[in-house]
Amino acid sequence: MAINYPHTIQNCLGEKLTFLSVEKHPNGDKVLVENQVTPQSGPPMHTHFMQDEELTVVSGTLAYQVLGQQPSYAYAGESVLFKRGIPHRFWNAGTDNLICTGWIQPANSIVYYLSAIYAAQNKSGKAQPEAFDAAYLLTRYAHEYDMAEIPPFVKKVIIPITYWLGLLLGKYKHFADAPVPLK
């Protein structure tokens, strides 16, 4: 899938993410981003197993939390680094829009994955992405990404059943250009 930069995605929850460009690096491509998040919005607890992510607050108040720890806060000019494999979340803890710049490295499939997640949220009209799309993405990219707040029973039973039902019903044609998952 060819992506032209800048590439902007927006979900129905008040999150707007612009992938500004991709820089070539010996340790893997680095995608540069700008986030705009409305008050009290932000992604749920998640993990990217193969990428580091850094956000620098341009304006607003960034609340962030690593799984099992208390929330922390960052303000204009401060940066937060989320290391690969560490479950984390962030949100806008202020009353004005939060604007951050940052990067994700290596880029791998993050642009495709987040674009598809936002589209699935917009399809459902809520935080929980449309069920078949979510099952496809969480199954195909299970070695790259995880959603920590999904109960184990749902991950081990409901999502695989939904995924296979989606295959049988032909629900995944719009994912024909999905990048090959990393192992």
N, C-alpha and C positions, 0 to 999 in steps of 0.2 A: 504494500500500500504506500503510495507516494503522498507525502504530506508537504504542503507548502507552508513556509513560516513567514510571518507569525501565523499561528493557528490558535483560534480562541474557541473555548467550549464554555458552556454555562448550563447549570442545572436549575431545576425548579425550586431549589432550597436557598438560593442566594449566594451561590459560589460561582465565580467567574475565574477561569484559569486561561492564561495566554502562554502558549509555548512560543517563546520569542525566536529562538534559533538553537542550532545544535553546533557545538564546538568539538572539533576532533582532538582527542587526547590519547596518549599511549595506554592509559588505564581504562579506556572506553569512552565513547562519546558522552558529552555532558550536555543535557538539555537545559537551557536557561528559561526561567518561568517568571511570570508575574501573577500573583493571586489578588483577587478582590473578593472580600467576604463580608456579607452583611452581618449586623449584630446577632450574636448567639448562633451563627451558622458555622459549619466546618465539617470536615470528614470525620466519620466514626473511627474508633480504634482499629488500626490496620497495621499490617507489616508488609514491607517489601524486602524479600529475602536477599536480593541481589543488587540493591542500589542504596546509596547514601543520599540523603536529602538535606539541603540547608535552606532555611528561610531567613531573610533579613527584613525586619519591620521598617517600612517606609513611613507609614502613619497608622495610628490606631493602637490597640492593645491586643497582642497575641497571647492567648492562654494555650498552654500545651501540657501534655501529660504522657509519661511513659507508663506502661502497664505496671500496676502495683505501687506506683508512687503518687504523691500528692501533686496537684496542678502547680505549674510555675508560670511566670509571666515574662514577656519581652515587650519592650517599648521601642519607639523610633530610634533607629541606628543600631539596635541589638540584633544579634543573629542566634539562631538555634540550629544545631546539627542533630539530625536523626540518623544514627548508624544503621546499616543494613541488619536485618534480622531482629530488630527491637520493636515490639508493638508500641505504637504511639498514636496520638490524635492531637489535633489543634482546633481552635475555634476563636472567633472574634468575641472577646470579653468586654468590648467597649460599647459605646452607644453610637459611634460613627462607623463608617465602612473601614475595614482593616485592609491595608494594602501592603503586600510583601513582594519582594523580589527573591529569587533564589535559583537553585539548580538541583538536578537529579543526575547522579552518575553511577554507573553507566546508564545511558538512556534506555537500552534494551527495548522493551515493548510498552513502556509507560505511556507514551502519547496515545497509542492505539487503545490500550487498556482503559485509561481514564476517559477518553473520548467515548468509548462504548459504555462505560458505567454511567456517565452523565446522560447519554442518550437513553439508557434503560430507566434511569430515574425520571427523566422527562416523560417517557412513555407511561410510567406508572403514576406520575404526578405526586410522588412522595419519596422519602429517603430510601425506602426499600426498593431497589430496582425491579423492573418487570421480572417475574419469576423465571421464565425460560432463558432470557438473556443473562440473568444473574447466574443461573445454573451452568450455562455454557462457559461464561467467563471464569467463574470460580473453579470449574473442572479443568478447562484447557490450561489455565495459568496457575494451577495450584502450587507449582514449584517456585513461582515467582512472587505471588501475593496471597495474603490471608486477611480475613476479616475476623478479628479477635472476639467480637461480640456475638457472633453466630454460635448458638449452642452446639455442642458436639453431636448430638443426635441429628440435628438438621444437617450438619456437614457430612455425616457418615451415612445417613439414610435418605433424608428428604431431597437434598440436592442431587445425589446420583440418580434417584428415581425420576426427578424432574428433568434432569439432563437427558436420560435415555428416552423418556416420553417425548421430549422435544425433538430428538433425532427421528423417532418414529413418525411424528407429525410434520416433519419438514420445517421446523421453526428457525433453523439456523442459516438459511440461504444468505441472509444479509451479512453473515460473518465469513463469506467466501474469501475475502482478502485479509483475514486475520493472520498476523505474523506467527511463524512457528514458535511454539513455547521453548524456553530454555530448559535444560535439564540440570 
